[in-house]
Amino acid sequence: SYRNIMKRAGREIVCELCRMTDERVIEVHHKDKNRMNNRINNLAWLCRNCHYIVHHFADGRAKFLLL
């Protein structure tokens, strides 16, 4: 699973946008939107809310890409 890839890489489980640390709502986001590309530099932790914003709102995606 994507979570296991991130955990094995030692990536701290924290939303990259809002800094939430509740593991129950943290998901893995594919930066290039290609779920087959599981390289660690293509994966990011996002809470459910920020993940939705990044996928559905242009300004949310732009904010994420600036990180």
Predicted model as a PDB file, atoms N, CA, C, CB and O in Angstrom, pLDDT in the B-factor column:
MODEL        1                                                                  
ATOM      1  N   SER A   1       0.825  -1.182   0.000  1.00 88.00           N  
ATOM      2  CA  SER A   1       0.000   0.000   0.000  1.00 88.00           C  
ATOM      3  C   SER A   1       0.874   1.254   0.000  1.00 88.00           C  
ATOM      4  CB  SER A   1      -0.941  -0.006   1.205  1.00 88.00           C  
ATOM      5  O   SER A   1       2.054   1.201   0.347  1.00 88.00           O  
ATOM      6  N   TYR A   2       0.293   2.355  -0.385  1.00 93.00           N  
ATOM      7  CA  TYR A   2       1.039   3.619  -0.445  1.00 93.00           C  
ATOM      8  C   TYR A   2       1.504   4.043   0.944  1.00 93.00           C  
ATOM      9  CB  TYR A   2       0.174   4.729  -1.073  1.00 93.00           C  
ATOM     10  O   TYR A   2       2.599   4.581   1.102  1.00 93.00           O  
ATOM     11  N   ARG A   3       0.667   3.797   1.948  1.00 95.00           N  
ATOM     12  CA  ARG A   3       1.034   4.154   3.327  1.00 95.00           C  
ATOM     13  C   ARG A   3       2.303   3.411   3.749  1.00 95.00           C  
ATOM     14  CB  ARG A   3      -0.128   3.829   4.304  1.00 95.00           C  
ATOM     15  O   ARG A   3       3.189   3.992   4.375  1.00 95.00           O  
ATOM     16  N   ASN A   4       2.384   2.135   3.405  1.00 96.00           N  
ATOM     17  CA  ASN A   4       3.556   1.349   3.783  1.00 96.00           C  
ATOM     18  C   ASN A   4       4.821   1.868   3.100  1.00 96.00           C  
ATOM     19  CB  ASN A   4       3.340  -0.122   3.434  1.00 96.00           C  
ATOM     20  O   ASN A   4       5.893   1.887   3.705  1.00 96.00           O  
ATOM     21  N   ILE A   5       4.697   2.281   1.861  1.00 96.00           N  
ATOM     22  CA  ILE A   5       5.847   2.845   1.145  1.00 96.00           C  
ATOM     23  C   ILE A   5       6.349   4.078   1.885  1.00 96.00           C  
ATOM     24  CB  ILE A   5       5.470   3.205  -0.323  1.00 96.00           C  
ATOM     25  O   ILE A   5       7.552   4.241   2.090  1.00 96.00           O  
ATOM     26  N   MET A   6       5.434   4.934   2.279  1.00 97.00           N  
ATOM     27  CA  MET A   6       5.804   6.171   2.978  1.00 97.00           C  
ATOM     28  C   MET A   6       6.391   5.875   4.354  1.00 97.00           C  
ATOM     29  CB  MET A   6       4.585   7.092   3.118  1.00 97.00           C  
ATOM     30  O   MET A   6       7.377   6.494   4.754  1.00 97.00           O  
ATOM     31  N   LYS A   7       5.793   4.936   5.078  1.00 96.00           N  
ATOM     32  CA  LYS A   7       6.290   4.595   6.406  1.00 96.00           C  
ATOM     33  C   LYS A   7       7.684   3.981   6.334  1.00 96.00           C  
ATOM     34  CB  LYS A   7       5.330   3.633   7.101  1.00 96.00           C  
ATOM     35  O   LYS A   7       8.559   4.330   7.127  1.00 96.00           O  
ATOM     36  N   ARG A   8       7.895   3.072   5.389  1.00 96.00           N  
ATOM     37  CA  ARG A   8       9.224   2.445   5.239  1.00 96.00           C  
ATOM     38  C   ARG A   8      10.286   3.471   4.886  1.00 96.00           C  
ATOM     39  CB  ARG A   8       9.186   1.354   4.161  1.00 96.00           C  
ATOM     40  O   ARG A   8      11.450   3.314   5.255  1.00 96.00           O  
ATOM     41  N   ALA A   9       9.896   4.517   4.178  1.00 97.00           N  
ATOM     42  CA  ALA A   9      10.839   5.567   3.798  1.00 97.00           C  
ATOM     43  C   ALA A   9      11.114   6.515   4.967  1.00 97.00           C  
ATOM     44  CB  ALA A   9      10.301   6.355   2.597  1.00 97.00           C  
ATOM     45  O   ALA A   9      11.975   7.390   4.874  1.00 97.00           O  
ATOM     46  N   GLY A  10      10.381   6.335   6.060  1.00 97.00           N  
ATOM     47  CA  GLY A  10      10.609   7.169   7.236  1.00 97.00           C  
ATOM     48  C   GLY A  10       9.976   8.547   7.158  1.00 97.00           C  
ATOM     49  O   GLY A  10      10.347   9.448   7.910  1.00 97.00           O  
ATOM     50  N   ARG A  11       9.020   8.713   6.250  1.00 96.00           N  
ATOM     51  CA  ARG A  11       8.359  10.014   6.113  1.00 96.00           C  
ATOM     52  C   ARG A  11       7.408  10.234   7.282  1.00 96.00           C  
ATOM     53  CB  ARG A  11       7.594  10.108   4.766  1.00 96.00           C  
ATOM     54  O   ARG A  11       6.539   9.400   7.539  1.00 96.00           O  
ATOM     55  N   GLU A  12       7.562  11.333   7.983  1.00 97.00           N  
ATOM     56  CA  GLU A  12       6.718  11.673   9.116  1.00 97.00           C  
ATOM     57  C   GLU A  12       5.273  11.803   8.653  1.00 97.00           C  
ATOM     58  CB  GLU A  12       7.197  12.979   9.788  1.00 97.00           C  
ATOM     59  O   GLU A  12       5.001  12.422   7.624  1.00 97.00           O  
ATOM     60  N   ILE A  13       4.341  11.217   9.414  1.00 98.00           N  
ATOM     61  CA  ILE A  13       2.935  11.219   9.037  1.00 98.00           C  
ATOM     62  C   ILE A  13       2.307  12.527   9.494  1.00 98.00           C  
ATOM     63  CB  ILE A  13       2.188  10.001   9.646  1.00 98.00           C  
ATOM     64  O   ILE A  13       1.801  12.647  10.609  1.00 98.00           O  
ATOM     65  N   VAL A  14       2.358  13.499   8.594  1.00 98.00           N  
ATOM     66  CA  VAL A  14       1.810  14.824   8.862  1.00 98.00           C  
ATOM     67  C   VAL A  14       1.358  15.419   7.525  1.00 98.00           C  
ATOM     68  CB  VAL A  14       2.869  15.752   9.579  1.00 98.00           C  
ATOM     69  O   VAL A  14       2.073  15.322   6.528  1.00 98.00           O  
ATOM     70  N   CYS A  15       0.184  16.026   7.505  1.00 98.00           N  
ATOM     71  CA  CYS A  15      -0.332  16.636   6.275  1.00 98.00           C  
ATOM     72  C   CYS A  15       0.629  17.739   5.836  1.00 98.00           C  
ATOM     73  CB  CYS A  15      -1.779  17.206   6.488  1.00 98.00           C  
ATOM     74  O   CYS A  15       0.994  18.608   6.627  1.00 98.00           O  
ATOM     75  N   GLU A  16       1.025  17.696   4.592  1.00 96.00           N  
ATOM     76  CA  GLU A  16       1.994  18.672   4.088  1.00 96.00           C  
ATOM     77  C   GLU A  16       1.407  20.064   3.922  1.00 96.00           C  
ATOM     78  CB  GLU A  16       2.545  18.208   2.772  1.00 96.00           C  
ATOM     79  O   GLU A  16       2.159  21.029   3.779  1.00 96.00           O  
ATOM     80  N   LEU A  17       0.081  20.196   3.937  1.00 96.00           N  
ATOM     81  CA  LEU A  17      -0.534  21.520   3.810  1.00 96.00           C  
ATOM     82  C   LEU A  17      -0.927  22.119   5.154  1.00 96.00           C  
ATOM     83  CB  LEU A  17      -1.752  21.437   2.922  1.00 96.00           C  
ATOM     84  O   LEU A  17      -0.521  23.236   5.474  1.00 96.00           O  
ATOM     85  N   CYS A  18      -1.712  21.392   5.944  1.00 96.00           N  
ATOM     86  CA  CYS A  18      -2.232  21.971   7.189  1.00 96.00           C  
ATOM     87  C   CYS A  18      -1.487  21.493   8.430  1.00 96.00           C  
ATOM     88  CB  CYS A  18      -3.697  21.641   7.331  1.00 96.00           C  
ATOM     89  O   CYS A  18      -1.739  21.982   9.531  1.00 96.00           O  
ATOM     90  N   ARG A  19      -0.581  20.550   8.262  1.00 97.00           N  
ATOM     91  CA  ARG A  19       0.270  20.027   9.344  1.00 97.00           C  
ATOM     92  C   ARG A  19      -0.494  19.157  10.349  1.00 97.00           C  
ATOM     93  CB  ARG A  19       0.924  21.181  10.078  1.00 97.00           C  
ATOM     94  O   ARG A  19       0.012  18.923  11.446  1.00 97.00           O  
ATOM     95  N   MET A  20      -1.685  18.675  10.014  1.00 98.00           N  
ATOM     96  CA  MET A  20      -2.437  17.778  10.891  1.00 98.00           C  
ATOM     97  C   MET A  20      -1.656  16.471  11.062  1.00 98.00           C  
ATOM     98  CB  MET A  20      -3.864  17.500  10.316  1.00 98.00           C  
ATOM     99  O   MET A  20      -1.008  16.006  10.125  1.00 98.00           O  
ATOM    100  N   THR A  21      -1.719  15.887  12.252  1.00 98.00           N  
ATOM    101  CA  THR A  21      -0.960  14.661  12.521  1.00 98.00           C  
ATOM    102  C   THR A  21      -1.835  13.475  12.905  1.00 98.00           C  
ATOM    103  CB  THR A  21       0.032  14.913  13.615  1.00 98.00           C  
ATOM    104  O   THR A  21      -1.307  12.429  13.282  1.00 98.00           O  
ATOM    105  N   ASP A  22      -3.141  13.606  12.820  1.00 98.00           N  
ATOM    106  CA  ASP A  22      -4.056  12.514  13.172  1.00 98.00           C  
ATOM    107  C   ASP A  22      -4.013  11.446  12.078  1.00 98.00           C  
ATOM    108  CB  ASP A  22      -5.515  13.047  13.366  1.00 98.00           C  
ATOM    109  O   ASP A  22      -4.569  11.636  10.997  1.00 98.00           O  
ATOM    110  N   GLU A  23      -3.351  10.324  12.362  1.00 96.00           N  
ATOM    111  CA  GLU A  23      -3.162   9.273  11.352  1.00 96.00           C  
ATOM    112  C   GLU A  23      -4.475   8.727  10.796  1.00 96.00           C  
ATOM    113  CB  GLU A  23      -2.363   8.138  11.942  1.00 96.00           C  
ATOM    114  O   GLU A  23      -4.498   8.174   9.697  1.00 96.00           O  
ATOM    115  N   ARG A  24      -5.567   8.877  11.548  1.00 97.00           N  
ATOM    116  CA  ARG A  24      -6.854   8.351  11.084  1.00 97.00           C  
ATOM    117  C   ARG A  24      -7.360   9.081   9.848  1.00 97.00           C  
ATOM    118  CB  ARG A  24      -7.887   8.448  12.191  1.00 97.00           C  
ATOM    119  O   ARG A  24      -8.174   8.530   9.106  1.00 97.00           O  
ATOM    120  N   VAL A  25      -6.905  10.296   9.609  1.00 97.00           N  
ATOM    121  CA  VAL A  25      -7.402  11.075   8.472  1.00 97.00           C  
ATOM    122  C   VAL A  25      -6.305  11.439   7.473  1.00 97.00           C  
ATOM    123  CB  VAL A  25      -8.066  12.337   8.970  1.00 97.00           C  
ATOM    124  O   VAL A  25      -6.537  12.230   6.559  1.00 97.00           O  
ATOM    125  N   ILE A  26      -5.130  10.876   7.639  1.00 98.00           N  
ATOM    126  CA  ILE A  26      -4.019  11.164   6.722  1.00 98.00           C  
ATOM    127  C   ILE A  26      -4.023  10.140   5.592  1.00 98.00           C  
ATOM    128  CB  ILE A  26      -2.649  11.146   7.475  1.00 98.00           C  
ATOM    129  O   ILE A  26      -4.132   8.937   5.831  1.00 98.00           O  
ATOM    130  N   GLU A  27      -3.904  10.625   4.367  1.00 97.00           N  
ATOM    131  CA  GLU A  27      -3.889   9.777   3.171  1.00 97.00           C  
ATOM    132  C   GLU A  27      -2.633  10.087   2.360  1.00 97.00           C  
ATOM    133  CB  GLU A  27      -5.176   9.996   2.308  1.00 97.00           C  
ATOM    134  O   GLU A  27      -1.955  11.091   2.582  1.00 97.00           O  
ATOM    135  N   VAL A  28      -2.348   9.200   1.419  1.00 97.00           N  
ATOM    136  CA  VAL A  28      -1.208   9.421   0.526  1.00 97.00           C  
ATOM    137  C   VAL A  28      -1.722  10.009  -0.787  1.00 97.00           C  
ATOM    138  CB  VAL A  28      -0.420   8.089   0.271  1.00 97.00           C  
ATOM    139  O   VAL A  28      -2.673   9.502  -1.381  1.00 97.00           O  
ATOM    140  N   HIS A  29      -1.084  11.075  -1.221  1.00 97.00           N  
ATOM    141  CA  HIS A  29      -1.430  11.751  -2.471  1.00 97.00           C  
ATOM    142  C   HIS A  29      -0.311  11.521  -3.480  1.00 97.00           C  
ATOM    143  CB  HIS A  29      -1.667  13.279  -2.242  1.00 97.00           C  
ATOM    144  O   HIS A  29       0.868  11.610  -3.137  1.00 97.00           O  
ATOM    145  N   HIS A  30      -0.682  11.224  -4.726  1.00 96.00           N  
ATOM    146  CA  HIS A  30       0.282  11.117  -5.821  1.00 96.00           C  
ATOM    147  C   HIS A  30       0.391  12.487  -6.479  1.00 96.00           C  
ATOM    148  CB  HIS A  30      -0.145  10.016  -6.863  1.00 96.00           C  
ATOM    149  O   HIS A  30      -0.582  12.975  -7.053  1.00 96.00           O  
ATOM    150  N   LYS A  31       1.536  13.099  -6.405  1.00 94.00           N  
ATOM    151  CA  LYS A  31       1.722  14.458  -6.902  1.00 94.00           C  
ATOM    152  C   LYS A  31       1.399  14.581  -8.382  1.00 94.00           C  
ATOM    153  CB  LYS A  31       3.140  14.910  -6.654  1.00 94.00           C  
ATOM    154  O   LYS A  31       0.823  15.584  -8.804  1.00 94.00           O  
ATOM    155  N   ASP A  32       1.763  13.571  -9.186  1.00 92.00           N  
ATOM    156  CA  ASP A  32       1.491  13.640 -10.623  1.00 92.00           C  
ATOM    157  C   ASP A  32       0.154  12.991 -11.003  1.00 92.00           C  
ATOM    158  CB  ASP A  32       2.618  12.971 -11.391  1.00 92.00           C  
ATOM    159  O   ASP A  32      -0.159  12.855 -12.186  1.00 92.00           O  
ATOM    160  N   LYS A  33      -0.637  12.588  -9.986  1.00 89.00           N  
ATOM    161  CA  LYS A  33      -1.951  11.953 -10.158  1.00 89.00           C  
ATOM    162  C   LYS A  33      -1.882  10.600 -10.858  1.00 89.00           C  
ATOM    163  CB  LYS A  33      -2.858  12.866 -10.938  1.00 89.00           C  
ATOM    164  O   LYS A  33      -2.910  10.080 -11.293  1.00 89.00           O  
ATOM    165  N   ASN A  34      -0.689  10.024 -10.974  1.00 94.00           N  
ATOM    166  CA  ASN A  34      -0.498   8.707 -11.583  1.00 94.00           C  
ATOM    167  C   ASN A  34      -0.318   7.689 -10.462  1.00 94.00           C  
ATOM    168  CB  ASN A  34       0.736   8.698 -12.561  1.00 94.00           C  
ATOM    169  O   ASN A  34       0.749   7.617  -9.853  1.00 94.00           O  
ATOM    170  N   ARG A  35      -1.361   6.900 -10.187  1.00 94.00           N  
ATOM    171  CA  ARG A  35      -1.301   5.950  -9.081  1.00 94.00           C  
ATOM    172  C   ARG A  35      -0.325   4.805  -9.329  1.00 94.00           C  
ATOM    173  CB  ARG A  35      -2.670   5.391  -8.818  1.00 94.00           C  
ATOM    174  O   ARG A  35      -0.062   4.015  -8.423  1.00 94.00           O  
ATOM    175  N   MET A  36       0.210   4.704 -10.530  1.00 95.00           N  
ATOM    176  CA  MET A  36       1.219   3.683 -10.832  1.00 95.00           C  
ATOM    177  C   MET A  36       2.625   4.177 -10.485  1.00 95.00           C  
ATOM    178  CB  MET A  36       1.151   3.285 -12.318  1.00 95.00           C  
ATOM    179  O   MET A  36       3.551   3.375 -10.362  1.00 95.00           O  
ATOM    180  N   ASN A  37       2.784   5.469 -10.330  1.00 96.00           N  
ATOM    181  CA  ASN A  37       4.083   6.066 -10.019  1.00 96.00           C  
ATOM    182  C   ASN A  37       4.221   6.170  -8.499  1.00 96.00           C  
ATOM    183  CB  ASN A  37       4.237   7.474 -10.695  1.00 96.00           C  
ATOM    184  O   ASN A  37       3.799   7.157  -7.898  1.00 96.00           O  
ATOM    185  N   ASN A  38       4.810   5.150  -7.888  1.00 96.00           N  
ATOM    186  CA  ASN A  38       4.914   5.096  -6.436  1.00 96.00           C  
ATOM    187  C   ASN A  38       6.317   5.422  -5.934  1.00 96.00           C  
ATOM    188  CB  ASN A  38       4.507   3.733  -5.947  1.00 96.00           C  
ATOM    189  O   ASN A  38       6.716   4.977  -4.858  1.00 96.00           O  
ATOM    190  N   ARG A  39       7.056   6.193  -6.711  1.00 96.00           N  
ATOM    191  CA  ARG A  39       8.363   6.655  -6.227  1.00 96.00           C  
ATOM    192  C   ARG A  39       8.138   7.610  -5.065  1.00 96.00           C  
ATOM    193  CB  ARG A  39       9.184   7.350  -7.369  1.00 96.00           C  
ATOM    194  O   ARG A  39       7.189   8.394  -5.072  1.00 96.00           O  
ATOM    195  N   ILE A  40       9.001   7.542  -4.081  1.00 97.00           N  
ATOM    196  CA  ILE A  40       8.810   8.309  -2.856  1.00 97.00           C  
ATOM    197  C   ILE A  40       8.735   9.815  -3.131  1.00 97.00           C  
ATOM    198  CB  ILE A  40       9.941   8.015  -1.878  1.00 97.00           C  
ATOM    199  O   ILE A  40       8.030  10.531  -2.419  1.00 97.00           O  
ATOM    200  N   ASN A  41       9.442  10.303  -4.139  1.00 95.00           N  
ATOM    201  CA  ASN A  41       9.395  11.742  -4.442  1.00 95.00           C  
ATOM    202  C   ASN A  41       8.091  12.150  -5.119  1.00 95.00           C  
ATOM    203  CB  ASN A  41      10.570  12.127  -5.331  1.00 95.00           C  
ATOM    204  O   ASN A  41       7.859  13.339  -5.339  1.00 95.00           O  
ATOM    205  N   ASN A  42       7.237  11.183  -5.452  1.00 96.00           N  
ATOM    206  CA  ASN A  42       5.939  11.473  -6.048  1.00 96.00           C  
ATOM    207  C   ASN A  42       4.799  11.353  -5.035  1.00 96.00           C  
ATOM    208  CB  ASN A  42       5.689  10.541  -7.217  1.00 96.00           C  
ATOM    209  O   ASN A  42       3.644  11.622  -5.366  1.00 96.00           O  
ATOM    210  N   LEU A  43       5.115  10.952  -3.812  1.00 97.00           N  
ATOM    211  CA  LEU A  43       4.096  10.725  -2.797  1.00 97.00           C  
ATOM    212  C   LEU A  43       4.144  11.803  -1.719  1.00 97.00           C  
ATOM    213  CB  LEU A  43       4.271   9.344  -2.169  1.00 97.00           C  
ATOM    214  O   LEU A  43       5.211  12.318  -1.383  1.00 97.00           O  
ATOM    215  N   ALA A  44       2.981  12.131  -1.188  1.00 97.00           N  
ATOM    216  CA  ALA A  44       2.904  13.131  -0.118  1.00 97.00           C  
ATOM    217  C   ALA A  44       1.779  12.756   0.830  1.00 97.00           C  
ATOM    218  CB  ALA A  44       2.681  14.560  -0.695  1.00 97.00           C  
ATOM    219  O   ALA A  44       0.760  12.204   0.413  1.00 97.00           O  
ATOM    220  N   TRP A  45       1.970  13.061   2.118  1.00 98.00           N  
ATOM    221  CA  TRP A  45       0.900  12.888   3.099  1.00 98.00           C  
ATOM    222  C   TRP A  45      -0.018  14.102   3.032  1.00 98.00           C  
ATOM    223  CB  TRP A  45       1.476  12.700   4.541  1.00 98.00           C  
ATOM    224  O   TRP A  45       0.450  15.240   3.046  1.00 98.00           O  
ATOM    225  N   LEU A  46      -1.339  13.856   2.960  1.00 98.00           N  
ATOM    226  CA  LEU A  46      -2.341  14.916   3.034  1.00 98.00           C  
ATOM    227  C   LEU A  46      -3.498  14.410   3.877  1.00 98.00           C  
ATOM    228  CB  LEU A  46      -2.827  15.348   1.610  1.00 98.00           C  
ATOM    229  O   LEU A  46      -3.856  13.235   3.797  1.00 98.00           O  
ATOM    230  N   CYS A  47      -4.090  15.284   4.688  1.00 98.00           N  
ATOM    231  CA  CYS A  47      -5.307  14.897   5.398  1.00 98.00           C  
ATOM    232  C   CYS A  47      -6.422  14.810   4.354  1.00 98.00           C  
ATOM    233  CB  CYS A  47      -5.667  15.926   6.555  1.00 98.00           C  
ATOM    234  O   CYS A  47      -6.277  15.308   3.238  1.00 98.00           O  
ATOM    235  N   ARG A  48      -7.517  14.184   4.721  1.00 98.00           N  
ATOM    236  CA  ARG A  48      -8.623  14.010   3.762  1.00 98.00           C  
ATOM    237  C   ARG A  48      -9.121  15.339   3.209  1.00 98.00           C  
ATOM    238  CB  ARG A  48      -9.780  13.270   4.423  1.00 98.00           C  
ATOM    239  O   ARG A  48      -9.409  15.454   2.018  1.00 98.00           O  
ATOM    240  N   ASN A  49      -9.222  16.334   4.070  1.00 97.00           N  
ATOM    241  CA  ASN A  49      -9.718  17.633   3.631  1.00 97.00           C  
ATOM    242  C   ASN A  49      -8.770  18.261   2.604  1.00 97.00           C  
ATOM    243  CB  ASN A  49      -9.895  18.571   4.835  1.00 97.00           C  
ATOM    244  O   ASN A  49      -9.205  18.679   1.531  1.00 97.00           O  
ATOM    245  N   CYS A  50      -7.491  18.326   2.929  1.00 96.00           N  
ATOM    246  CA  CYS A  50      -6.519  18.922   1.994  1.00 96.00           C  
ATOM    247  C   CYS A  50      -6.412  18.105   0.716  1.00 96.00           C  
ATOM    248  CB  CYS A  50      -5.136  19.037   2.653  1.00 96.00           C  
ATOM    249  O   CYS A  50      -6.234  18.668  -0.363  1.00 96.00           O  
ATOM    250  N   HIS A  51      -6.518  16.773   0.823  1.00 96.00           N  
ATOM    251  CA  HIS A  51      -6.462  15.911  -0.357  1.00 96.00           C  
ATOM    252  C   HIS A  51      -7.610  16.250  -1.305  1.00 96.00           C  
ATOM    253  CB  HIS A  51      -6.519  14.418   0.050  1.00 96.00           C  
ATOM    254  O   HIS A  51      -7.414  16.345  -2.516  1.00 96.00           O  
ATOM    255  N   TYR A  52      -8.805  16.431  -0.749  1.00 97.00           N  
ATOM    256  CA  TYR A  52      -9.963  16.812  -1.557  1.00 97.00           C  
ATOM    257  C   TYR A  52      -9.732  18.169  -2.223  1.00 97.00           C  
ATOM    258  CB  TYR A  52     -11.237  16.854  -0.690  1.00 97.00           C  
ATOM    259  O   TYR A  52      -9.994  18.333  -3.415  1.00 97.00           O  
ATOM    260  N   ILE A  53      -9.249  19.122  -1.464  1.00 96.00           N  
ATOM    261  CA  ILE A  53      -9.006  20.469  -1.985  1.00 96.00           C  
ATOM    262  C   ILE A  53      -7.998  20.438  -3.132  1.00 96.00           C  
ATOM    263  CB  ILE A  53      -8.504  21.395  -0.865  1.00 96.00           C  
ATOM    264  O   ILE A  53      -8.201  21.093  -4.155  1.00 96.00           O  
ATOM    265  N   VAL A  54      -6.915  19.683  -2.968  1.00 95.00           N  
ATOM    266  CA  VAL A  54      -5.872  19.600  -4.001  1.00 95.00           C  
ATOM    267  C   VAL A  54      -6.447  19.010  -5.290  1.00 95.00           C  
ATOM    268  CB  VAL A  54      -4.676  18.741  -3.504  1.00 95.00           C  
ATOM    269  O   VAL A  54      -6.086  19.442  -6.385  1.00 95.00           O  
ATOM    270  N   HIS A  55      -7.345  18.024  -5.162  1.00 94.00           N  
ATOM    271  CA  HIS A  55      -7.907  17.375  -6.351  1.00 94.00           C  
ATOM    272  C   HIS A  55      -9.036  18.152  -7.012  1.00 94.00           C  
ATOM    273  CB  HIS A  55      -8.403  16.022  -5.987  1.00 94.00           C  
ATOM    274  O   HIS A  55      -9.264  17.996  -8.212  1.00 94.00           O  
ATOM    275  N   HIS A  56      -9.747  18.985  -6.259  1.00 95.00           N  
ATOM    276  CA  HIS A  56     -10.956  19.597  -6.803  1.00 95.00           C  
ATOM    277  C   HIS A  56     -10.930  21.113  -6.976  1.00 95.00           C  
ATOM    278  CB  HIS A  56     -12.076  19.255  -5.940  1.00 95.00           C  
ATOM    279  O   HIS A  56     -11.862  21.680  -7.547  1.00 95.00           O  
ATOM    280  N   PHE A  57      -9.894  21.771  -6.501  1.00 94.00           N  
ATOM    281  CA  PHE A  57      -9.830  23.225  -6.595  1.00 94.00           C  
ATOM    282  C   PHE A  57      -8.468  23.669  -7.115  1.00 94.00           C  
ATOM    283  CB  PHE A  57     -10.115  23.866  -5.230  1.00 94.00           C  
ATOM    284  O   PHE A  57      -7.435  23.276  -6.572  1.00 94.00           O  
ATOM    285  N   ALA A  58      -8.464  24.481  -8.156  1.00 92.00           N  
ATOM    286  CA  ALA A  58      -7.219  24.916  -8.786  1.00 92.00           C  
ATOM    287  C   ALA A  58      -6.313  25.666  -7.818  1.00 92.00           C  
ATOM    288  CB  ALA A  58      -7.522  25.792  -9.981  1.00 92.00           C  
ATOM    289  O   ALA A  58      -5.096  25.477  -7.836  1.00 92.00           O  
ATOM    290  N   ASP A  59      -6.892  26.515  -6.974  1.00 90.00           N  
ATOM    291  CA  ASP A  59      -6.048  27.266  -6.049  1.00 90.00           C  
ATOM    292  C   ASP A  59      -5.450  26.355  -4.975  1.00 90.00           C  
ATOM    293  CB  ASP A  59      -6.853  28.393  -5.394  1.00 90.00           C  
ATOM    294  O   ASP A  59      -4.352  26.619  -4.487  1.00 90.00           O  
ATOM    295  N   GLY A  60      -6.158  25.288  -4.602  1.00 88.00           N  
ATOM    296  CA  GLY A  60      -5.616  24.317  -3.654  1.00 88.00           C  
ATOM    297  C   GLY A  60      -4.450  23.560  -4.248  1.00 88.00           C  
ATOM    298  O   GLY A  60      -3.443  23.327  -3.578  1.00 88.00           O  
ATOM    299  N   ARG A  61      -4.587  23.173  -5.518  1.00 88.00           N  
ATOM    300  CA  ARG A  61      -3.491  22.470  -6.208  1.00 88.00           C  
ATOM    301  C   ARG A  61      -2.296  23.404  -6.356  1.00 88.00           C  
ATOM    302  CB  ARG A  61      -3.951  21.952  -7.608  1.00 88.00           C  
ATOM    303  O   ARG A  61      -1.156  22.983  -6.157  1.00 88.00           O  
ATOM    304  N   ALA A  62      -2.537  24.653  -6.697  1.00 89.00           N  
ATOM    305  CA  ALA A  62      -1.442  25.618  -6.862  1.00 89.00           C  
ATOM    306  C   ALA A  62      -0.699  25.811  -5.542  1.00 89.00           C  
ATOM    307  CB  ALA A  62      -1.981  26.975  -7.375  1.00 89.00           C  
ATOM    308  O   ALA A  62       0.529  25.880  -5.522  1.00 89.00           O  
ATOM    309  N   LYS A  63      -1.443  25.898  -4.445  1.00 86.00           N  
ATOM    310  CA  LYS A  63      -0.815  26.051  -3.125  1.00 86.00           C  
ATOM    311  C   LYS A  63       0.053  24.847  -2.803  1.00 86.00           C  
ATOM    312  CB  LYS A  63      -1.881  26.240  -2.032  1.00 86.00           C  
ATOM    313  O   LYS A  63       1.162  24.990  -2.289  1.00 86.00           O  
ATOM    314  N   PHE A  64      -0.460  23.651  -3.110  1.00 85.00           N  
ATOM    315  CA  PHE A  64       0.296  22.425  -2.854  1.00 85.00           C  
ATOM    316  C   PHE A  64       1.581  22.382  -3.683  1.00 85.00           C  
ATOM    317  CB  PHE A  64      -0.568  21.196  -3.159  1.00 85.00           C  
ATOM    318  O   PHE A  64       2.633  21.982  -3.183  1.00 85.00           O  
ATOM    319  N   LEU A  65       1.493  22.788  -4.930  1.00 84.00           N  
ATOM    320  CA  LEU A  65       2.667  22.733  -5.806  1.00 84.00           C  
ATOM    321  C   LEU A  65       3.753  23.721  -5.397  1.00 84.00           C  
ATOM    322  CB  LEU A  65       2.256  23.003  -7.236  1.00 84.00           C  
ATOM    323  O   LEU A  65       4.916  23.547  -5.761  1.00 84.00           O  
ATOM    324  N   LEU A  66       3.390  24.744  -4.654  1.00 83.00           N  
ATOM    325  CA  LEU A  66       4.374  25.717  -4.191  1.00 83.00           C  
ATOM    326  C   LEU A  66       5.233  25.213  -3.039  1.00 83.00           C  
ATOM    327  CB  LEU A  66       3.680  26.970  -3.776  1.00 83.00           C  
ATOM    328  O   LEU A  66       6.269  25.800  -2.728  1.00 83.00           O  
ATOM    329  N   LEU A  67       4.799  24.121  -2.404  1.00 75.00           N  
ATOM    330  CA  LEU A  67       5.551  23.566  -1.261  1.00 75.00           C  
ATOM    331  C   LEU A  67       6.854  22.950  -1.695  1.00 75.00           C  
ATOM    332  CB  LEU A  67       4.723  22.526  -0.528  1.00 75.00           C  
ATOM    333  O   LEU A  67       7.604  22.441  -0.862  1.00 75.00           O  
TER     334      LEU A  67                                                      
ENDMDL                                                                          
END                                                                             
